[in-house]
Amino acid sequence: MLERSLGIDELLTATWTELGVGAPTLVAFAQLCSRAWVTGQVATEELSPEAKAILFTAGQRGMLEVKGTNAAYESPSRLLTVFVETADDTRIRFRDSRDVRQNVRFLDGFRQLCARGLVMHHLFHEFTLTPAGFEMAATICPDEIQRLLELGQPCASS
């Protein structure tokens, strides 16, 4: 249907723009969340330390975002990043500007939370904990994930 309304140039531009904001990955996260939410079937894999750090940090307010920027100088800083809201004007960014592997482990931790039914998708890049997510967050001991919690970087809302 869209192909009939738009020419190929417009379609390519729209696709390129969507790629530039991480849409395919965000859609995949949203689909994982929706599948777990609607069917009640959740992945049984053990949560990684990164997933636990994200979940623990989100345990109070329950608001999470996955965003990226193409304006950062260091390439690891341009990757999709998990943000957790801790106060009205503060976010914790789970990213290491020097370590791509660590950034990908945080994204994989977020994927685990989606697949386990602990996170649900709302709009665009916005997610929240589910009731099960809030419950599990309260059981996490911060001592076992302290190093990862220290990698979380406070940043202003954007």
Backbone as CSV, one residue per row, in Angstrom:
resi,resn,N_x,N_y,N_z,CA_x,CA_y,CA_z,C_x,C_y,C_z
1,MET,0.820,-1.185,0.000,0.000,0.000,0.000,0.865,1.249,0.000
2,LEU,1.861,1.277,0.919,2.742,2.431,0.994,3.504,2.619,-0.309
3,GLU,3.860,1.505,-0.950,4.608,1.594,-2.208,3.827,2.333,-3.281
4,ARG,2.499,2.186,-3.290,1.676,2.860,-4.294,1.574,4.358,-4.015
5,SER,1.647,4.751,-2.747,1.514,6.155,-2.384,2.818,6.926,-2.546
6,LEU,3.925,6.268,-2.309,5.223,6.920,-2.365,6.068,6.330,-3.485
7,GLY,6.905,7.135,-4.051,7.860,6.631,-5.023,9.008,5.950,-4.313
8,ILE,9.864,5.265,-5.055,10.980,4.527,-4.471,11.937,5.455,-3.733
9,ASP,12.154,6.680,-4.231,13.043,7.613,-3.538,12.525,7.956,-2.149
10,GLU,11.233,8.177,-2.034,10.650,8.494,-0.735,10.743,7.303,0.212
11,LEU,10.515,6.082,-0.324,10.621,4.878,0.502,12.039,4.696,1.018
12,LEU,13.020,4.878,0.142,14.407,4.727,0.567,14.778,5.764,1.611
13,THR,14.305,6.981,1.451,14.579,8.026,2.425,13.950,7.685,3.772
14,ALA,12.714,7.223,3.755,12.050,6.844,4.999,12.794,5.702,5.668
15,THR,13.199,4.702,4.892,13.926,3.571,5.455,15.253,4.026,6.041
16,TRP,15.966,4.872,5.338,17.256,5.364,5.813,17.070,6.136,7.116
17,THR,16.042,6.956,7.189,15.759,7.726,8.399,15.444,6.787,9.558
18,GLU,14.656,5.760,9.313,14.320,4.783,10.355,15.556,4.053,10.844
19,LEU,16.442,3.694,9.920,17.692,3.043,10.319,18.521,3.966,11.195
20,GLY,18.487,5.245,10.893,19.271,6.228,11.630,18.835,6.432,13.073
21,VAL,17.648,6.000,13.421,17.187,6.111,14.806,17.064,4.734,15.472
22,GLY,17.591,3.700,14.825,17.588,2.370,15.424,16.260,1.658,15.375
23,ALA,15.389,2.054,14.459,14.037,1.490,14.414,13.999,-0.041,14.345
24,PRO,14.818,-0.705,13.521,14.711,-2.173,13.483,14.963,-2.835,14.839
25,THR,15.934,-2.334,15.581,16.227,-2.906,16.893,15.120,-2.570,17.883
26,LEU,14.635,-1.340,17.844,13.529,-0.957,18.736,12.277,-1.774,18.449
27,VAL,12.006,-2.022,17.174,10.855,-2.852,16.803,11.044,-4.271,17.336
28,ALA,12.249,-4.799,17.230,12.518,-6.149,17.745,12.300,-6.210,19.258
29,PHE,12.793,-5.203,19.993,12.552,-5.154,21.441,11.054,-5.075,21.726
30,ALA,10.349,-4.215,21.002,8.907,-4.061,21.206,8.175,-5.373,20.944
31,GLN,8.579,-6.098,19.906,7.938,-7.372,19.596,8.206,-8.404,20.687
32,LEU,9.427,-8.435,21.210,9.726,-9.351,22.319,8.837,-9.038,23.517
33,CYS,8.731,-7.766,23.856,7.889,-7.346,24.974,6.438,-7.741,24.744
34,SER,5.933,-7.447,23.552,4.526,-7.742,23.237,4.244,-9.231,23.293
35,ARG,5.140,-10.027,22.734,4.943,-11.480,22.738,4.872,-11.997,24.176
36,ALA,5.796,-11.552,25.020,5.797,-12.010,26.411,4.561,-11.517,27.147
37,TRP,4.150,-10.289,26.885,2.999,-9.685,27.567,1.692,-10.373,27.176
38,VAL,1.486,-10.587,25.882,0.217,-11.122,25.392,0.082,-12.618,25.666
39,THR,1.147,-13.378,25.450,1.052,-14.826,25.596,1.344,-15.317,26.996
40,GLY,2.027,-14.497,27.775,2.428,-14.945,29.105,3.604,-15.895,29.070
41,GLN,4.081,-16.225,27.871,5.245,-17.099,27.727,6.503,-16.249,27.796
42,VAL,7.397,-16.627,28.688,8.612,-15.853,28.855,9.829,-16.761,28.702
43,ALA,10.926,-16.155,28.290,12.180,-16.892,28.186,12.617,-17.317,29.581
44,THR,13.273,-18.441,29.676,13.680,-18.956,30.979,15.167,-18.756,31.243
45,GLU,15.863,-18.085,30.343,17.293,-17.891,30.543,17.568,-17.106,31.816
46,GLU,18.684,-17.407,32.442,19.132,-16.674,33.624,19.472,-15.254,33.206
47,LEU,19.115,-14.281,34.031,19.439,-12.896,33.718,20.933,-12.650,33.890
48,SER,21.504,-11.943,32.944,22.909,-11.561,33.020,23.083,-10.486,34.089
49,PRO,24.313,-10.262,34.541,24.553,-9.164,35.479,24.104,-7.815,34.905
50,GLU,24.293,-7.611,33.597,23.862,-6.355,32.972,22.352,-6.187,33.055
51,ALA,21.610,-7.260,32.793,20.150,-7.204,32.898,19.735,-6.882,34.328
52,LYS,20.415,-7.488,35.287,20.101,-7.227,36.695,20.408,-5.780,37.074
53,ALA,21.498,-5.225,36.557,21.845,-3.830,36.863,20.781,-2.880,36.321
54,ILE,20.331,-3.122,35.107,19.275,-2.291,34.514,17.986,-2.432,35.320
55,LEU,17.622,-3.661,35.621,16.380,-3.928,36.351,16.420,-3.302,37.747
56,PHE,17.524,-3.469,38.457,17.661,-2.893,39.795,17.519,-1.378,39.751
57,THR,18.179,-0.747,38.792,18.149,0.714,38.675,16.744,1.206,38.330
58,ALA,16.021,0.445,37.532,14.668,0.833,37.126,13.622,0.523,38.191
59,GLY,13.996,-0.172,39.222,13.034,-0.667,40.207,12.193,0.366,40.916
60,GLN,12.660,1.596,41.035,11.887,2.623,41.738,10.821,3.257,40.854
61,ARG,11.216,3.802,39.710,10.266,4.515,38.836,9.739,3.655,37.704
62,GLY,10.535,2.707,37.235,10.074,1.789,36.210,10.133,2.296,34.783
63,MET,10.698,3.481,34.553,10.756,4.058,33.201,12.119,3.792,32.569
64,LEU,12.087,3.268,31.317,13.308,2.993,30.569,13.158,3.520,29.155
65,GLU,14.280,3.860,28.543,14.305,4.290,27.146,15.505,3.632,26.473
66,VAL,15.373,3.384,25.191,16.505,2.930,24.377,16.647,3.945,23.259
67,LYS,17.783,4.658,23.285,18.007,5.715,22.310,19.456,5.684,21.850
68,GLY,19.696,6.312,20.726,21.042,6.478,20.217,21.215,7.875,19.669
69,THR,22.455,8.218,19.374,22.746,9.506,18.761,23.815,9.315,17.698
70,ASN,23.675,10.005,16.605,24.697,9.901,15.567,25.656,11.079,15.611
71,ALA,25.586,11.892,16.674,26.411,13.091,16.763,27.628,12.935,17.677
72,ALA,27.752,11.821,18.381,28.871,11.650,19.310,30.176,11.417,18.557
73,TYR,31.262,11.856,19.152,32.570,11.702,18.520,33.064,10.249,18.603
74,GLU,33.046,9.653,19.806,33.513,8.274,19.968,32.446,7.315,19.449
75,SER,32.876,6.374,18.631,31.905,5.462,18.021,31.085,4.671,19.044
76,PRO,31.649,4.186,20.174,30.786,3.478,21.131,29.667,4.358,21.681
77,SER,29.868,5.665,21.684,28.840,6.581,22.188,27.717,6.815,21.193
78,ARG,27.894,6.355,19.962,26.834,6.502,18.962,25.888,5.302,18.947
79,LEU,26.179,4.293,19.715,25.369,3.075,19.714,24.072,3.278,20.505
80,LEU,23.077,2.448,20.198,21.857,2.446,21.005,22.247,2.198,22.455
81,THR,21.579,2.908,23.343,21.931,2.889,24.761,20.660,2.783,25.597
82,VAL,20.757,2.055,26.694,19.648,1.929,27.632,19.758,3.050,28.656
83,PHE,18.653,3.807,28.816,18.547,4.866,29.809,17.473,4.471,30.808
84,VAL,17.733,4.714,32.083,16.755,4.437,33.129,16.482,5.737,33.869
85,GLU,15.200,6.076,34.007,14.815,7.286,34.717,14.851,7.024,36.214
86,THR,15.577,7.891,36.933,15.666,7.736,38.387,14.993,8.883,39.138
87,ALA,14.792,9.994,38.494,14.094,11.148,39.073,13.521,11.944,37.910
88,ASP,12.711,12.945,38.210,12.068,13.697,37.135,13.046,14.278,36.124
89,ASP,14.238,14.640,36.559,15.178,15.264,35.634,16.502,14.524,35.499
90,THR,16.544,13.266,35.930,17.790,12.505,35.882,17.574,11.158,35.212
91,ARG,18.534,10.765,34.397,18.556,9.440,33.767,19.919,8.813,34.065
92,ILE,19.936,7.501,34.139,21.192,6.756,34.214,21.384,6.115,32.853
93,ARG,22.521,6.376,32.250,22.851,5.862,30.912,23.781,4.678,31.096
94,PHE,23.382,3.520,30.594,24.202,2.312,30.684,25.053,2.182,29.427
95,ARG,26.217,2.832,29.494,27.118,2.856,28.343,28.531,3.115,28.840
96,ASP,29.480,2.530,28.141,30.901,2.783,28.382,31.462,3.369,27.095
97,SER,31.929,4.608,27.134,32.364,5.286,25.907,33.620,4.673,25.296
98,ARG,34.237,3.724,26.002,35.445,3.090,25.472,35.257,1.618,25.123
99,ASP,34.150,1.026,25.505,34.025,-0.429,25.411,32.736,-0.842,24.681
100,VAL,32.867,-1.143,23.412,31.719,-1.564,22.602,31.120,-2.855,23.151
101,ARG,31.964,-3.794,23.548,31.454,-5.071,24.065,30.549,-4.858,25.267
102,GLN,30.960,-3.971,26.173,30.131,-3.718,27.350,28.799,-3.100,26.939
103,ASN,28.821,-2.194,25.981,27.572,-1.579,25.505,26.635,-2.625,24.932
104,VAL,27.170,-3.546,24.170,26.344,-4.594,23.578,25.814,-5.532,24.660
105,ARG,26.611,-5.778,25.699,26.115,-6.603,26.817,24.943,-5.919,27.528
106,PHE,24.993,-4.592,27.672,23.849,-3.883,28.260,22.616,-4.010,27.363
107,LEU,22.792,-3.861,26.050,21.647,-4.024,25.140,21.100,-5.441,25.203
108,ASP,21.993,-6.421,25.292,21.534,-7.801,25.405,20.809,-8.019,26.733
109,GLY,21.273,-7.364,27.783,20.563,-7.430,29.062,19.154,-6.883,28.944
110,PHE,19.009,-5.781,28.203,17.673,-5.224,27.972,16.816,-6.210,27.184
111,ARG,17.410,-6.867,26.182,16.688,-7.885,25.407,16.174,-8.995,26.331
112,GLN,17.017,-9.413,27.267,16.614,-10.452,28.211,15.404,-10.009,29.032
113,LEU,15.420,-8.755,29.463,14.284,-8.236,30.237,13.008,-8.243,29.413
114,CYS,13.135,-7.885,28.130,11.970,-7.914,27.229,11.450,-9.339,27.075
115,ALA,12.348,-10.279,26.800,11.963,-11.670,26.544,11.378,-12.343,27.779
116,ARG,11.796,-11.918,28.963,11.298,-12.507,30.208,9.976,-11.901,30.664
117,GLY,9.463,-10.914,29.923,8.207,-10.299,30.317,8.351,-9.339,31.477
118,LEU,9.556,-8.833,31.694,9.813,-7.911,32.794,9.712,-6.454,32.361
119,VAL,9.676,-6.235,31.042,9.585,-4.892,30.460,8.493,-4.914,29.410
120,MET,7.755,-3.809,29.303,6.771,-3.687,28.231,7.041,-2.416,27.437
121,HIS,6.707,-2.454,26.154,6.907,-1.320,25.261,5.674,-0.440,25.279
122,HIS,5.899,0.867,25.178,4.783,1.811,25.118,4.792,2.559,23.790
123,LEU,5.639,3.549,23.660,5.683,4.378,22.460,7.140,4.586,22.027
124,PHE,7.381,4.461,20.739,8.704,4.715,20.170,9.805,4.077,21.008
125,HIS,10.607,4.870,21.701,11.750,4.335,22.445,11.455,4.185,23.934
126,GLU,10.178,4.287,24.332,9.820,4.254,25.750,9.270,2.895,26.187
127,PHE,9.778,2.447,27.338,9.418,1.167,27.924,9.195,1.373,29.417
128,THR,8.478,0.449,30.056,8.359,0.440,31.520,8.552,-0.985,32.012
129,LEU,8.787,-1.090,33.306,8.751,-2.401,33.923,7.309,-2.875,33.964
130,THR,7.123,-4.175,33.917,5.814,-4.782,34.130,5.668,-5.029,35.637
131,PRO,4.492,-5.441,36.089,4.378,-5.792,37.513,5.423,-6.839,37.932
132,ALA,5.654,-7.833,37.085,6.680,-8.841,37.394,8.066,-8.211,37.435
133,GLY,8.303,-7.219,36.584,9.581,-6.522,36.582,9.824,-5.773,37.877
134,PHE,8.797,-5.061,38.358,8.930,-4.369,39.641,9.210,-5.355,40.774
135,GLU,8.499,-6.489,40.752,8.691,-7.491,41.804,10.101,-8.057,41.780
136,MET,10.587,-8.411,40.592,11.923,-8.989,40.500,12.997,-7.960,40.843
137,ALA,12.801,-6.703,40.456,13.782,-5.654,40.757,14.011,-5.554,42.263
138,ALA,12.952,-5.744,43.034,13.056,-5.625,44.489,13.853,-6.761,45.117
139,THR,14.082,-7.840,44.369,14.808,-8.993,44.928,16.304,-8.958,44.615
140,ILE,16.743,-8.010,43.807,18.143,-7.990,43.369,19.021,-7.345,44.430
141,CYS,20.103,-8.015,44.750,21.080,-7.501,45.708,22.089,-6.640,44.941
142,PRO,22.200,-5.352,45.262,23.101,-4.485,44.507,24.574,-4.857,44.649
143,ASP,24.943,-5.553,45.714,26.350,-5.908,45.918,26.900,-6.764,44.785
144,GLU,26.065,-7.664,44.243,26.547,-8.569,43.197,26.709,-7.896,41.834
145,ILE,26.170,-6.700,41.674,26.261,-5.995,40.388,26.877,-4.603,40.537
146,GLN,27.559,-4.370,41.647,28.077,-3.040,41.965,28.947,-2.460,40.853
147,ARG,29.843,-3.264,40.276,30.732,-2.765,39.212,29.920,-2.240,38.037
148,LEU,28.858,-2.937,37.666,28.021,-2.500,36.549,27.189,-1.278,36.922
149,LEU,26.737,-1.211,38.159,25.999,-0.030,38.594,26.884,1.204,38.512
150,GLU,28.168,1.038,38.803,29.099,2.157,38.719,29.352,2.610,37.285
151,LEU,29.123,1.731,36.302,29.250,2.121,34.901,28.084,3.001,34.455
152,GLY,26.967,2.941,35.164,25.835,3.790,34.846,26.212,5.254,35.031
153,GLN,25.945,6.063,34.018,26.343,7.473,34.023,25.115,8.359,34.164
154,PRO,25.059,9.152,35.231,23.941,10.103,35.343,23.987,11.121,34.203
155,CYS,22.844,11.467,33.676,22.776,12.482,32.620,21.424,13.176,32.720
156,ALA,21.366,14.384,32.223,20.127,15.162,32.246,19.130,14.588,31.250
157,SER,17.870,14.852,31.462,16.834,14.436,30.511,17.100,15.088,29.165
158,SER,16.698,14.367,28.144,16.818,14.964,26.806,15.531,14.836,26.053
